[in-house]
């Protein structure tokens, strides 16, 4: 894989163009204990990822209610020197039902952020995170309080870089005004199925813009501020690579056939084409693939090497949105 230099502080490892999302590590989202089979499953996923050049791993404190980080921590402890060779990012800011007596909610209070990071580091068995993301926009967020919490985490050496997830440009701008540390990542749902990030720009001054929920200007803002855009759900749950999903848009089947044809012409997998479509965007989108299955991870191997033409890119986009430009 070709690597890119993220605007990382205190860390000069170039990042792989694809990130392995570890949401499925640890089994079900319940209180069941972590079995050895679950550790083996996670280990195999990490080994395959490393084999094809992925060195960037994405977690969150809520993934399988903390078990994902426990499993990843076990894997780290088994491989001497691995921690220094990879980029680990995790997220905080969501309280799940059952974690306490309150409702499921977002929490970006300073105290919760600091407590969450301590828990993340303990589960991973590491002294620092390369990147911490605020998982969701919190309506009760106090930007100055967040900025102070992030500064404490950085000064203590617990977090080297910061970012956000699922936020629009103005939300990031407000947080940045109160933080000395730059936000270097924004992770959003983007795929050949979730094309709002393209539609936000294409439909400016057109009626279709009213139907789009993707925050207008976010792509441009992140590019201008050198904020790395990451795409969660980039494979669209396999909609374009052979998985039948009930109730999906009628355009999906036609687009899946088109993906298969283009993949054959390029001599790669359909997964590689779906990711290459995202990665052709000038923002340099970094897909976060969420599979734990080794064969699915391997299927993404050639995505960064695929050079889609403009014709192919627009052909896929037009097919997915179901209309002419």
C-alpha positions in Angstrom: 0.0 0.0 0.0 1.0 3.6 -0.5 1.0 5.5 2.8 0.1 9.1 3.6 1.4 11.5 6.3 -1.5 12.5 8.5 -0.9 15.8 10.4 0.0 13.8 13.5 1.9 15.4 16.4 4.6 13.4 18.2 4.1 10.5 15.8 5.7 10.2 12.4 4.3 6.9 11.1 2.7 7.4 7.8 -0.9 6.0 7.8 -2.2 3.3 5.5 -4.9 4.6 3.1 -7.4 2.1 4.6 -8.2 1.8 8.3 -9.4 -1.4 9.9 -12.5 -0.7 12.1 -12.6 -3.0 15.1 -16.3 -2.6 16.0 -16.9 -6.3 15.7 -14.1 -7.4 17.9 -15.2 -9.1 21.1 -18.5 -10.7 19.9 -21.9 -9.5 21.0 -22.8 -6.3 22.7 -23.7 -8.0 26.0 -22.1 -8.9 29.2 -20.8 -12.3 28.0 -17.1 -12.9 28.8 -14.5 -12.8 26.1 -13.6 -16.3 25.0 -10.4 -17.5 23.5 -12.2 -18.0 20.2 -13.0 -14.3 20.1 -9.4 -13.4 20.7 -8.3 -15.7 17.9 -10.9 -14.1 15.6 -9.6 -10.7 16.4 -6.0 -11.8 16.1 -6.6 -13.2 12.6 -8.2 -10.0 11.5 -5.3 -7.9 12.7 -2.7 -10.3 11.1 -4.5 -10.1 7.7 -4.7 -6.3 8.0 -1.0 -6.0 8.7 -0.2 -8.5 5.9 -1.9 -6.2 3.3 -0.3 -3.1 4.7 -3.0 -1.7 7.0 -1.4 0.0 10.1 -4.2 2.2 11.2 -6.9 0.7 13.6 -10.2 2.3 14.7 -11.9 1.5 18.0 -14.4 3.1 20.4 -15.0 2.7 24.1 -18.6 1.5 23.4 -17.7 -1.1 20.8 -19.1 -4.4 22.1 -19.3 -2.5 25.5 -15.5 -2.3 25.9 -14.7 -5.9 24.8 -13.3 -4.7 21.4 -10.6 -2.8 23.2 -9.9 -5.7 25.6 -9.4 -8.0 22.6 -7.2 -5.6 20.8 -5.2 -5.1 24.0 -4.6 -8.9 24.2 -3.3 -8.8 20.7 -1.0 -5.9 21.4 0.4 -7.7 24.5 1.3 -10.8 22.4 3.4 -9.0 19.8 6.4 -7.1 21.0 7.0 -3.9 19.2 3.6 -3.8 17.5 2.4 -0.8 19.4 5.1 1.4 18.0 4.4 0.3 14.4 0.7 1.1 14.2 -1.7 4.0 14.7 -4.5 3.4 17.2 -7.5 5.7 17.4 -10.5 5.3 19.7 -13.6 7.4 20.5 -15.6 8.5 23.5 -18.7 10.5 24.2 -21.6 8.0 24.1 -23.2 6.5 27.2 -25.1 3.3 26.4 -28.3 2.1 28.2 -27.3 -0.2 31.0 -23.9 1.5 31.7 -25.5 3.5 34.5 -29.0 4.4 35.6 -29.5 7.1 33.0 -30.9 7.1 29.5 -28.7 6.4 26.5 -27.1 9.7 25.7 -24.1 11.7 24.5 -21.6 13.0 27.1 -18.7 15.2 26.2 -18.3 16.7 29.7 -14.7 17.2 30.6 -14.9 14.6 33.4 -16.4 12.0 31.2 -13.9 12.5 28.4 -11.0 12.1 30.9 -12.5 9.1 32.6 -13.3 7.5 29.2 -9.7 7.8 28.1 -8.4 6.2 31.3 -10.7 3.3 30.6 -9.6 3.0 27.0 -5.9 3.0 27.9 -6.5 0.4 30.6 -8.4 -2.0 28.2 -5.8 -1.6 25.5 -2.9 -1.9 27.9 -1.1 1.0 26.3 0.1 4.4 27.7 -1.2 6.6 24.9 -3.7 6.9 22.0 -2.5 8.2 18.7 -5.9 9.8 18.1 -9.0 10.4 20.2 -12.3 11.2 18.4 -15.4 12.7 20.0 -17.9 10.2 18.8 -21.1 12.3 18.3 -22.1 15.9 18.6 -23.4 16.5 22.1 -26.2 19.2 22.3 -25.0 20.0 25.8 -21.3 20.3 24.8 -19.4 23.2 26.4 -16.5 23.9 23.9 -14.3 25.5 26.5 -14.7 22.6 28.9 -13.9 20.1 26.1 -10.8 22.1 25.1 -9.5 22.1 28.7 -10.1 18.3 29.0 -8.2 17.7 25.7 -5.3 19.9 26.8 -5.0 17.9 30.1 -5.0 14.6 28.2 -2.3 15.8 25.8 -0.1 17.3 28.6 -0.3 14.0 30.5 0.9 12.2 27.4 -2.3 10.1 27.2 -3.5 11.3 23.8 -1.3 12.7 21.1 -3.9 13.9 18.6 -7.6 14.7 18.5 -10.5 14.5 16.0 -14.2 14.2 15.8 -16.8 11.9 14.3 -20.2 12.7 12.6 -19.7 16.4 12.8 -20.3 19.3 10.4 -18.0 22.1 9.7 -19.5 24.6 12.0 -19.5 22.2 14.9 -15.8 21.5 14.4 -15.1 25.2 13.9 -16.7 26.0 17.3 -14.7 23.3 19.1 -11.5 24.4 17.4 -11.9 28.0 18.7 -11.6 26.6 22.3 -8.9 24.0 21.8 -5.2 24.6 21.5 -4.9 21.1 19.8 -6.0 20.9 16.2 -8.7 18.5 15.2 -7.1 16.3 12.5 -9.8 13.8 11.7 -13.5 13.8 10.9 -15.2 10.4 10.5 -18.5 10.4 8.6 -20.8 7.8 7.0 -19.8 7.9 3.3 -20.2 5.2 0.6 -21.5 4.4 -2.8 -24.9 4.0 -1.1 -24.6 7.0 1.3 -23.7 9.6 -1.4 -24.9 12.7 0.5 -21.3 13.9 0.7 -21.3 14.3 -3.1 -24.9 15.4 -3.3 -24.3 18.3 -0.9 -22.1 20.0 -3.5 -23.8 18.8 -6.7 -27.3 19.9 -5.7 -26.4 23.4 -4.6 -29.1 25.8 -5.8 -31.3 22.8 -6.8 -34.5 21.4 -5.3 -32.8 18.1 -4.5 -30.7 19.9 -1.9 -33.7 19.9 0.5 -33.6 16.1 0.7 -30.0 15.8 1.7 -29.0 15.6 5.3 -25.2 15.7 4.8 -23.9 19.0 6.2 -23.1 21.3 3.3 -19.6 22.7 3.2 -18.1 20.0 5.5 -16.0 18.3 2.8 -14.6 21.7 1.7 -13.9 22.8 5.2 -12.0 19.6 6.1 -10.0 19.9 2.9 -9.1 23.5 3.6 -8.2 22.8 7.2 -6.2 19.6 6.5 -8.6 17.5 8.4 -8.4 13.9 7.4 -11.9 12.7 6.3 -12.6 9.1 7.2 -15.6 7.1 5.9 -17.3 4.7 8.2 -19.6 2.1 6.5 -17.6 2.4 3.2 -18.6 -1.0 1.9 -22.3 -0.3 2.5 -22.8 -3.6 4.3 -22.0 -5.5 1.2 -24.8 -4.1 -0.9 -22.6 -3.8 -4.0 -20.6 -6.9 -3.4 -23.1 -9.7 -3.4 -25.0 -9.4 -0.2 -28.8 -9.2 -0.6 -30.5 -6.8 1.9 -34.2 -6.5 2.2 -35.8 -3.2 1.4 -32.9 -1.6 -0.3 -33.1 1.1 -2.9 -34.0 -0.1 -6.4 -30.8 1.4 -7.8 -28.6 -0.9 -5.7 -29.0 -4.0 -7.9 -28.1 -2.1 -11.1 -25.1 -0.4 -9.4 -23.9 -3.8 -8.0 -23.9 -5.2 -11.5 -21.9 -2.1 -12.7 -19.4 -2.5 -9.9 -18.9 -6.2 -10.8 -18.3 -5.3 -14.5 -15.8 -2.5 -13.7 -14.1 -4.8 -11.2 -13.6 -7.5 -13.9 -12.2 -4.9 -16.3 -9.7 -3.8 -13.7 -8.9 -7.3 -12.5 -9.8 -6.6 -8.9 -12.6 -7.4 -6.5 -15.9 -5.6 -6.3 -14.8 -4.4 -2.8 -11.8 -2.7 -4.2 -14.0 -0.8 -6.7 -16.4 0.3 -4.1 -13.6 1.7 -2.0 -11.7 3.1 -4.9 -14.8 5.2 -5.8 -14.6 6.8 -2.4 -10.8 7.3 -2.5 -10.9 9.0 -5.9 -12.4 12.1 -4.2 -9.9 14.9 -3.9 -10.4 15.0 -0.2 -8.3 11.8 0.1 -11.0 9.9 2.0 -9.7 7.1 4.2 -12.2 4.2 4.3 -12.7 2.5 7.7 -13.6 -1.1 6.8 -15.6 -2.7 9.5 -15.3 -6.4 8.8 -13.6 -9.0 11.0 -13.6 -11.7 8.4 -10.1 -12.2 6.9 -11.4 -12.9 3.4 -13.4 -9.7 3.4 -10.3 -7.7 4.6 -8.2 -9.3 1.9 -10.8 -8.4 -0.7 -10.0 -4.7 -0.1 -6.2 -5.2 -0.7 -6.0 -3.5 -4.1 -8.4 -0.5 -3.5 -5.6 2.0 -3.2 -4.0 0.9 -6.5 -7.2 1.1 -8.6 -7.3 4.2 -10.9 -10.9 4.8 -11.8 -11.5 7.1 -14.8 -13.7 10.1 -14.5 -16.2 8.3 -16.7 -16.2 5.3 -14.4 -16.6 7.4 -11.3 -19.5 9.4 -12.7 -21.1 6.2 -14.1 -21.1 4.7 -10.6 -22.4 7.9 -9.0 -25.2 8.3 -11.5 -26.2 4.7 -11.1 -26.3 4.9 -7.4 -28.3 8.2 -7.2 -30.7 6.9 -9.9 -30.7 10.0 -12.1 -28.7 11.8 -14.8 -26.5 14.7 -13.8 
